[in-house]
């Protein structure tokens, strides 16, 4: 699928789907927290564990968002 079409679907879902918007907002929150940890010169063991946990959560949210995009694409391709 063309990148612009993918971006258009995501933009549409951000406007029309509370579920997608909530997932995207949470993803951004985790991304910000990971970035903050990555900018530290040294991480404690707890911070390293937290970074890994946040990255896994962020990936899980991205997978959920991609699933919603795929469902949308499948539904609208069949129409």
Order of alpha helices (4+ residues) and beta strands (2+ residues): alpha-alpha-alpha
